[in-house]
Amino acid sequence: MRATGWSLMGLFLLAVALPANADVVFALDPVGGAVSGSPGGFVGWGFSISSDTDWLYIDSFGFTSQTLPTTGFVDYSQIESTPVIGPGEANPFTQTFNQSATTGVGEYDIDPSAVVGAESDGTIVLTYDLFSVDPNDPSFNSDADTISTGNTLAADESITIVAPSASTPEPALGWLTGLFGLGACGLARTISRRRT
Protein backbone atom coordinates (compact mmCIF):
# COMPACT_ATOMS: atom_id res chain seq x y z
CA MET A 1 0.00 0.00 0.00
CA ARG A 2 2.81 2.42 0.80
CA ALA A 3 4.52 1.78 -2.53
CA THR A 4 1.23 2.42 -4.33
CA GLY A 5 0.70 5.61 -2.33
CA TRP A 6 4.14 6.90 -3.27
CA SER A 7 3.60 5.87 -6.91
CA LEU A 8 0.32 7.76 -7.02
CA MET A 9 1.96 10.78 -5.38
CA GLY A 10 4.78 10.65 -7.97
CA LEU A 11 2.28 10.48 -10.83
CA PHE A 12 0.34 13.40 -9.36
CA LEU A 13 3.49 15.52 -9.06
CA LEU A 14 4.52 14.61 -12.61
CA ALA A 15 1.07 15.54 -13.91
CA VAL A 16 1.22 18.89 -12.11
CA ALA A 17 4.76 19.63 -13.33
CA LEU A 18 4.23 18.68 -16.98
CA PRO A 19 1.77 21.37 -18.09
CA ALA A 20 4.34 24.13 -17.60
CA ASN A 21 6.61 22.66 -20.30
CA ALA A 22 4.27 20.35 -22.21
CA ASP A 23 3.27 22.80 -24.94
CA VAL A 24 6.43 24.93 -25.07
CA VAL A 25 9.07 24.17 -27.69
CA PHE A 26 12.42 26.01 -27.70
CA ALA A 27 15.23 25.63 -30.27
CA LEU A 28 18.42 27.51 -31.11
CA ASP A 29 19.38 28.89 -34.51
CA PRO A 30 21.58 27.48 -35.96
CA VAL A 31 19.98 24.10 -35.38
CA GLY A 32 22.04 22.26 -32.79
CA GLY A 33 23.51 25.54 -31.47
CA ALA A 34 26.97 25.01 -33.05
CA VAL A 35 28.75 28.31 -33.82
CA SER A 36 32.35 29.33 -34.44
CA GLY A 37 34.28 32.55 -34.00
CA SER A 38 37.80 33.91 -33.80
CA PRO A 39 39.72 35.16 -30.73
CA GLY A 40 38.54 38.65 -29.81
CA GLY A 41 35.36 38.22 -31.89
CA PHE A 42 31.86 37.20 -30.90
CA VAL A 43 29.28 34.54 -31.63
CA GLY A 44 25.54 34.48 -31.08
CA TRP A 45 22.37 32.50 -31.46
CA GLY A 46 18.91 33.11 -32.81
CA PHE A 47 15.96 31.09 -31.54
CA SER A 48 12.45 29.87 -32.14
CA ILE A 49 9.84 29.27 -29.47
CA SER A 50 6.21 28.26 -29.44
CA SER A 51 3.52 27.96 -26.80
CA ASP A 52 0.33 26.38 -28.09
CA THR A 53 -2.06 26.74 -25.19
CA ASP A 54 -0.71 29.36 -22.77
CA TRP A 55 0.81 32.83 -23.02
CA LEU A 56 4.59 32.78 -22.56
CA TYR A 57 6.85 35.63 -21.48
CA ILE A 58 10.65 35.26 -21.75
CA ASP A 59 12.37 36.26 -18.51
CA SER A 60 15.97 35.61 -19.51
CA PHE A 61 18.53 33.54 -21.38
CA GLY A 62 21.44 32.06 -19.44
CA PHE A 63 24.73 30.72 -20.76
CA THR A 64 26.81 27.93 -19.29
CA SER A 65 29.97 26.47 -20.75
CA GLN A 66 32.34 23.74 -19.68
CA THR A 67 35.55 25.63 -20.42
CA LEU A 68 34.74 29.21 -21.45
CA PRO A 69 34.08 31.86 -18.79
CA THR A 70 30.45 32.95 -18.47
CA THR A 71 31.33 36.63 -18.01
CA GLY A 72 31.45 37.13 -21.78
CA PHE A 73 27.73 36.46 -22.37
CA VAL A 74 25.25 39.28 -23.09
CA ASP A 75 21.56 38.32 -22.70
CA TYR A 76 19.66 40.26 -25.39
CA SER A 77 16.30 39.68 -23.69
CA GLN A 78 17.47 42.14 -21.03
CA ILE A 79 18.18 44.80 -23.70
CA GLU A 80 15.32 44.40 -26.17
CA SER A 81 11.79 43.62 -25.03
CA THR A 82 10.55 40.29 -26.32
CA PRO A 83 6.91 39.81 -27.22
CA VAL A 84 4.47 37.67 -25.30
CA ILE A 85 4.13 34.43 -27.25
CA GLY A 86 0.99 32.33 -27.33
CA PRO A 87 -2.30 31.51 -29.00
CA GLY A 88 -3.17 34.05 -31.67
CA GLU A 89 0.41 35.31 -31.97
CA ALA A 90 3.10 34.41 -34.50
CA ASN A 91 3.69 30.83 -33.45
CA PRO A 92 6.42 29.71 -33.47
CA PHE A 93 8.06 33.04 -32.80
CA THR A 94 11.51 33.23 -34.38
CA GLN A 95 14.25 35.77 -33.96
CA THR A 96 17.57 35.69 -35.80
CA PHE A 97 20.83 36.72 -34.19
CA ASN A 98 21.78 40.29 -35.09
CA GLN A 99 24.38 42.04 -32.94
CA SER A 100 23.62 45.60 -34.05
CA ALA A 101 19.86 45.15 -33.53
CA THR A 102 20.47 43.06 -30.36
CA THR A 103 18.04 40.38 -31.48
CA GLY A 104 18.26 36.69 -30.75
CA VAL A 105 19.31 34.89 -27.57
CA GLY A 106 22.45 36.95 -27.07
CA GLU A 107 26.14 37.00 -27.80
CA TYR A 108 29.27 35.51 -26.33
CA ASP A 109 32.36 37.71 -26.60
CA ILE A 110 35.38 35.49 -27.20
CA ASP A 111 38.49 36.24 -25.17
CA PRO A 112 41.33 37.57 -27.38
CA SER A 113 43.66 34.96 -25.82
CA ALA A 114 41.39 32.04 -26.81
CA VAL A 115 43.34 29.22 -28.45
CA VAL A 116 42.49 28.48 -32.08
CA GLY A 117 40.98 25.01 -32.34
CA ALA A 118 39.55 25.05 -28.81
CA GLU A 119 35.98 23.79 -28.50
CA SER A 120 33.47 24.20 -25.73
CA ASP A 121 30.11 22.57 -25.24
CA GLY A 122 27.53 24.18 -23.04
CA THR A 123 23.90 25.10 -22.62
CA ILE A 124 21.61 28.04 -23.27
CA VAL A 125 18.90 28.08 -20.58
CA LEU A 126 15.60 29.85 -21.25
CA THR A 127 13.66 31.05 -18.19
CA TYR A 128 10.02 31.95 -18.81
CA ASP A 129 6.62 32.53 -17.22
CA LEU A 130 3.24 31.14 -18.36
CA PHE A 131 -0.12 32.89 -18.17
CA SER A 132 -3.70 31.90 -19.04
CA VAL A 133 -4.38 35.40 -20.43
CA ASP A 134 -2.16 37.70 -22.47
CA PRO A 135 -0.36 39.88 -19.87
CA ASN A 136 -0.86 42.85 -22.22
CA ASP A 137 -4.63 42.44 -22.05
CA PRO A 138 -6.30 45.18 -19.94
CA SER A 139 -8.27 42.48 -18.07
CA PHE A 140 -5.09 40.62 -17.05
CA ASN A 141 -4.96 39.80 -13.32
CA SER A 142 -1.53 38.55 -12.23
CA ASP A 143 -2.96 36.69 -9.23
CA ALA A 144 -5.67 34.84 -11.16
CA ASP A 145 -4.01 34.49 -14.58
CA THR A 146 -0.48 33.34 -13.67
CA ILE A 147 0.00 29.64 -14.34
CA SER A 148 3.67 29.32 -13.40
CA THR A 149 6.85 31.39 -13.15
CA GLY A 150 10.54 30.59 -13.33
CA ASN A 151 10.11 27.69 -15.78
CA THR A 152 13.26 26.61 -17.63
CA LEU A 153 14.13 24.87 -20.86
CA ALA A 154 17.66 24.20 -22.08
CA ALA A 155 19.24 23.80 -25.50
CA ASP A 156 22.77 22.56 -26.15
CA GLU A 157 25.27 24.93 -27.70
CA SER A 158 28.88 24.62 -28.78
CA ILE A 159 31.55 27.16 -29.68
CA THR A 160 34.62 26.42 -31.80
CA ILE A 161 37.49 28.93 -31.88
CA VAL A 162 38.76 29.42 -35.43
CA ALA A 163 41.64 31.44 -36.88
CA PRO A 164 40.74 34.98 -37.87
CA SER A 165 40.15 35.33 -41.59
CA ALA A 166 43.00 37.29 -43.14
CA SER A 167 41.89 39.82 -45.71
CA THR A 168 44.87 40.12 -48.02
CA PRO A 169 44.45 41.76 -51.41
CA GLU A 170 44.72 39.60 -54.50
CA PRO A 171 48.08 40.08 -56.28
CA ALA A 172 46.34 40.79 -59.59
CA LEU A 173 44.24 43.49 -57.95
CA GLY A 174 47.37 45.12 -56.51
CA TRP A 175 48.97 45.30 -59.96
CA LEU A 176 45.75 46.58 -61.48
CA THR A 177 45.50 49.34 -58.87
CA GLY A 178 49.13 50.30 -59.47
CA LEU A 179 48.63 50.45 -63.25
CA PHE A 180 45.50 52.55 -62.80
CA GLY A 181 47.45 54.98 -60.58
CA LEU A 182 50.26 55.30 -63.12
CA GLY A 183 47.75 55.85 -65.90
CA ALA A 184 46.00 58.57 -63.91
CA CYS A 185 49.34 60.31 -63.25
CA GLY A 186 50.24 60.15 -66.95
CA LEU A 187 46.84 61.55 -67.95
CA ALA A 188 47.16 64.42 -65.44
CA ARG A 189 50.65 65.24 -66.75
CA THR A 190 49.43 65.24 -70.38
CA ILE A 191 46.54 67.57 -69.53
CA SER A 192 48.91 69.85 -67.61
CA ARG A 193 51.31 70.10 -70.62
CA ARG A 194 48.49 70.92 -73.04
CA ARG A 195 47.33 73.81 -70.88
CA THR A 196 50.76 75.45 -70.92
Order of alpha helices (4+ residues) and beta strands (2+ residues): alpha-beta-beta-beta-beta-beta-beta-beta-beta-alpha-beta-alpha
